[in-house]
Amino acid sequence: MTLGLILVIIIIIGALLATLLLSGKGDEEYSKATKRNTTNLSLIYIVVILLSFLAVGIYIKWFV
């Protein structure tokens, strides 16, 4: 279980870093809105991470 949780955290961090690295690339129209897009993506990641931890907690409490 611990190994699975560690792997999930590593994948989430890797996806976040890849998104942030790629957010500055693209056409001129996109780069003008990079700050807004990065903020939106960061909020999405925060919500998904919190929901993932909640789901893992529920799984541990009810199924383990």
ChimeraX attribute file (.defattr): number of C-alpha atoms within 10 A of each C-alpha:
attribute: neighborCount
match mode: 1-to-1
recipient: residues
	/A:1	9
	/A:2	7
	/A:3	8
	/A:4	9
	/A:5	12
	/A:6	11
	/A:7	12
	/A:8	14
	/A:9	15
	/A:10	12
	/A:11	12
	/A:12	15
	/A:13	14
	/A:14	12
	/A:15	13
	/A:16	15
	/A:17	12
	/A:18	11
	/A:19	14
	/A:20	16
	/A:21	10
	/A:22	11
	/A:23	17
	/A:24	16
	/A:25	11
	/A:26	10
	/A:27	8
	/A:28	9
	/A:29	8
	/A:30	14
	/A:31	14
	/A:32	11
	/A:33	12
	/A:34	17
	/A:35	13
	/A:36	12
	/A:37	16
	/A:38	16
	/A:39	11
	/A:40	12
	/A:41	16
	/A:42	15
	/A:43	12
	/A:44	11
	/A:45	16
	/A:46	12
	/A:47	11
	/A:48	13
	/A:49	16
	/A:50	11
	/A:51	12
	/A:52	14
	/A:53	13
	/A:54	12
	/A:55	12
	/A:56	13
	/A:57	12
	/A:58	12
	/A:59	11
	/A:60	11
	/A:61	9
	/A:62	7
	/A:63	7
	/A:64	7
